[in-house]
């Protein structure tokens, strides 16, 4: 399977786990708490597969950067959390950094 598919699965799993972490209310709710464990379990599993072919610094930067962007958007849309101009600019810079690495870095075999 394509290395980028595994990395995307790692990101999506991490976002699911983090979203459920908010809903678990300090691990006091069973189903969201189980979703946290399953989400992060899959996230680290798929990330570990990705690390067989993508350098750890690059994979982790993409994994965490996309995770930050997606969780910020979920927090904004789903949980009604406010984002001011500085937060939006910071998130945009993180997204731009991930794009620059993917498009221009020689560290990643395309």
C-alpha positions as CSV (number, residue, x, y, z in Angstrom):
1,X,0.0,0.0,0.0
2,X,1.2,3.5,-0.7
3,X,3.2,5.2,2.1
4,X,1.1,8.3,1.9
5,X,-2.1,6.3,2.5
6,X,-0.7,5.0,5.7
7,X,0.4,8.5,6.7
8,X,-3.1,9.8,6.0
9,X,-4.7,6.9,8.0
10,X,-2.3,7.9,10.9
11,X,-3.5,11.5,10.7
12,X,-7.2,10.6,10.5
13,X,-6.8,8.2,13.4
14,X,-5.0,10.8,15.5
15,X,-7.7,13.4,14.8
16,X,-10.5,10.9,15.7
17,X,-8.6,10.0,19.0
18,X,-8.1,13.7,19.8
19,X,-11.7,14.6,19.1
20,X,-12.9,11.8,21.3
21,X,-10.5,13.0,24.0
22,X,-12.4,16.2,24.3
23,X,-15.7,14.3,24.5
24,X,-14.4,11.7,27.0
25,X,-14.4,14.5,29.7
26,X,-11.3,13.3,31.5
27,X,-11.9,9.6,30.7
28,X,-15.2,9.7,32.6
29,X,-17.3,8.6,29.6
30,X,-16.8,5.0,28.4
31,X,-17.4,5.2,24.6
32,X,-15.4,8.4,23.9
33,X,-12.6,7.0,26.1
34,X,-12.5,3.8,24.1
35,X,-12.4,5.8,20.9
36,X,-9.4,7.7,22.3
37,X,-7.5,4.4,22.9
38,X,-8.5,2.9,19.5
39,X,-7.8,6.2,17.6
40,X,-4.4,6.7,19.1
41,X,-3.6,2.9,18.8
42,X,-4.3,3.0,15.0
43,X,-2.5,6.4,14.7
44,X,0.7,5.1,16.1
45,X,0.4,1.8,14.2
46,X,0.0,3.5,10.9
47,X,2.7,6.0,11.7
48,X,5.1,3.2,12.5
49,X,4.4,1.6,9.1
50,X,5.0,5.0,7.5
51,X,8.4,5.3,9.2
52,X,9.7,2.3,7.3
53,X,9.9,4.4,4.2
54,X,9.6,8.1,5.1
55,X,12.2,9.8,7.3
56,X,11.0,10.3,10.9
57,X,11.4,14.1,10.9
58,X,9.4,14.5,7.7
59,X,6.7,12.0,8.7
60,X,6.2,13.4,12.1
61,X,6.1,17.0,10.8
62,X,3.4,16.1,8.3
63,X,1.5,14.0,10.9
64,X,1.5,16.6,13.6
65,X,1.0,19.6,11.2
66,X,-2.0,18.1,9.5
67,X,-3.3,17.0,12.9
68,X,-3.1,20.5,14.3
69,X,-4.9,22.0,11.3
70,X,-7.6,19.4,11.3
71,X,-8.2,19.5,15.0
72,X,-8.3,23.3,15.0
73,X,-11.0,23.1,12.3
74,X,-13.0,20.5,14.1
75,X,-12.7,22.5,17.3
76,X,-14.0,25.5,15.4
77,X,-16.9,23.8,13.5
78,X,-17.9,21.0,15.8
79,X,-17.1,22.3,19.3
80,X,-17.8,26.0,18.6
81,X,-14.3,27.1,19.7
82,X,-13.3,30.6,18.5
83,X,-10.2,31.2,16.4
84,X,-8.9,34.7,16.2
85,X,-6.8,36.2,13.3
86,X,-3.5,35.2,15.0
87,X,-4.7,31.5,15.4
88,X,-5.9,31.4,11.8
89,X,-2.6,32.8,10.6
90,X,-0.6,30.3,12.6
91,X,-2.7,27.4,11.3
92,X,-2.3,28.6,7.8
93,X,1.5,28.8,8.3
94,X,1.5,25.2,9.6
95,X,-0.4,24.1,6.5
96,X,1.9,26.0,4.3
97,X,4.9,24.4,5.9
98,X,3.5,20.9,5.3
99,X,2.9,21.9,1.6
100,X,6.4,23.3,1.2
101,X,8.0,20.1,2.6
102,X,5.9,17.9,0.3
103,X,6.3,20.0,-2.8
104,X,9.9,21.2,-2.6
105,X,11.9,19.0,-0.1
106,X,14.5,16.6,-1.4
107,X,14.2,14.7,1.8
108,X,10.9,13.0,0.6
109,X,11.0,10.5,-2.2
110,X,8.0,11.4,-4.4
